[in-house]
Amino acid sequence: MSAHGEAQPMISRRSGGLQGRAEVPGDKSISHRALILGALSVGETRVRGLLEGQDVLDSAKAMAAFGAQLERKSDGVWSVQGVGVGGFAEPDRIIDCGNSGTGVRLIMGAMATTAISATFTGDASLNKRPMGRISEPLALFGARAYGRRGGRLPMTIVGAADPVPVRYAVPMPSAQVKSAVLLAGLNAPGETVVIEKEATRDHTERMLTGFGAAISTEQTAEGRVITLRGQPELLAQDIEVPRDPSSAAFPVAAALVVEGSDVLVPNIGLNPTRAGLFQTLREMGADLVFENAREEGGEPVADLRARFSALRGIEVPPERAASMIDEFPILSVVAAFAEGTTVMRGVKELRVKESDRIDAMARGLEACGVRVEEDEDTLIVHGMGADGVPGGGTCATHLDHRIAMSFLCLGMASRAPVTIDDAGAIATSFPVFVPLMRGLGAQLEEVAP
Ligand code: S3P
């Protein structure tokens, strides 16, 4: 939706080859963490390349409500004057995290072991998403949570006055839950231990190390065991945010399916806990190369070059799901243009994202003439070949940025145009998506609601 609350429908028409450079914005996960860890540090943290999407701007506002001072300088660098671990003040207003599950969940963790209360809310999408997965481990520290039925927002967290450290095995593959527990552990005495069966994105662990916390990770028979020593003094940092592989996924995928395309997507973060899509695309036969591979700020980075490719369906190994969890919507679009069937198993977490992404993709693909199968934990797409996707449908986006961008990419290569009911949510993670894709040659047009 737009800032005025109206839906912004958009139509995507088949385009000629996409050409050029796609300068995608900063990483959303790292941007949230930079602001939150900056706010919990002593001194001035400077963040270059912050994603200025609505999700991250909502986290910036929240950090100000907890007492940090934030300023965007004229050169685009963000300055965060932190209050130190345990230094959060009680907000005098409700914290509205908009569309952002990452924002609300990490901030709940960060405040839960300080003797303050805060009430959190969000938009219609966020207020449907499960927060019990956060309030349950926070209760082990001594925090109390009062939310709506089923652990939904709005929810008030009463922070623990005398927090105790916890040992917690995360029951689902979720970096947000892991991170909430680690951030809560910062202000608990002693050692907080988090165990995850499958590795999820590890930005919190990497960045806590960078800010000076004592944190270690060990691979054991139980999984990854992460141990954090509580009550450190976090020291302000200069952070360079790498560009978001989850945003890069869209111009890369569009280039692979639009005939005659050749697109360069420079400076993309390729942390192995995030890069599963690119490996999958290569297994499907994608002409996707990593140029100029290097390391920046402790993260692997490369320029991605994607060219139109003849693709074949594959079975995505379920153990890879966590490293590409946000990329299944766009993968299902690429799969529609492949020869043969693409099978995505072990993906039930997609049902609790900004929308039920299995359902949203299945319905939209069907509306565009693509045959799909689904069950609780699986999405199967029957590919129709490079020139075989009919298109012509109107796809419901459910306030979900990745669903909106995925169907716009579908329309760039399908026979008939594809309409989405609302492009507004794209601004949460990729505010320049439409002009950037138009700059490569995509034909995207607003239509009257
Ligand atoms: C994120 C973790 C993932 C991902 C989300 C960002 C993070 O969510 O889908 O977009 O920054 O920690 P889950 O933890 O729910 O898997």
Residues whose N, C-alpha, C, O or C-beta is under 5 A from the ligand:
A	BS01	S3P	S29 T102 P173 S174 A175 Q176 V177 I325 D326
